[in-house]
Amino acid sequence: MFTGLIRELGFVESYVDNILKIKAKHIAKIGDSIAINGVCLTVISIFDGGFCLELADETRSIIDESKILGRVHIEPAMMMNDRFEGHIVQGHIDCMGKIIEIIKRENATDFIIEIEDKNISYIVPKGSITIDGISLTVNDVYSNSFRITIIPHTITNTLFFDYKIGTLLNIETDMFARYISHILDNRKDKKLDWNDIDNISILY
């Protein structure tokens, strides 16, 4: 599990035969889970100044290769005694998004991000979303896109300072929104009673 708070920017030294070689300050151990641009991967080997991870077929079928090149966001998995910040992030990418508009505000920047229609129902206004591993809040949701607002601190300390119109993004929607949607979609009678509502509330 992750929180969506980026710990450092690493650099992809190579990507060959599904093996990702990352240069980073973080000292990893074999078997560690580490999110790379929001994708949960397992460390399979280490070297002086970094570590290697393997990408499974499922991961490669979802993400774009541009997300495993150059600089990348790094977040090690949470420890049991870590302070909980951000929001609950699994490191499971749902889909790719694309920046279609950037609007500079007085003390922040709005990004309008387009995604496939089938995933928009998992995105909730004022809810949480993970973009390239960063925990963010959704401001508005449209028919096939949504708006987020990024403060200067986040832009300065993440890859958002390089993002432009057309940049592809790893998107992980809110876990609870996915769970609730799955429960509702698979109910035979499609009706809710108070027991259902109590059970859904427990998820939060």
KAHU-V450261 format. One record per helix or strand. SS is the DSSP state (H for helix, E for strand). FROM is the first residue (numbers start at 0). LEN is the number of residues. If there is no record, write none. Layout:
ss = [SS & SS]
from = [FROM & FROM]
len = [LEN & LEN]
//
This chain:
ss = [E & E & E & E & E & E & H & H & E & E & E & E & H & E & E & E & H & H & E & H & H]
from = [1 & 7 & 18 & 32 & 38 & 49 & 56 & 64 & 70 & 88 & 94 & 107 & 116 & 127 & 133 & 144 & 151 & 158 & 167 & 174 & 193]
len = [1 & 9 & 5 & 4 & 9 & 5 & 6 & 4 & 6 & 1 & 10 & 7 & 6 & 4 & 8 & 7 & 6 & 4 & 5 & 11 & 9]
//
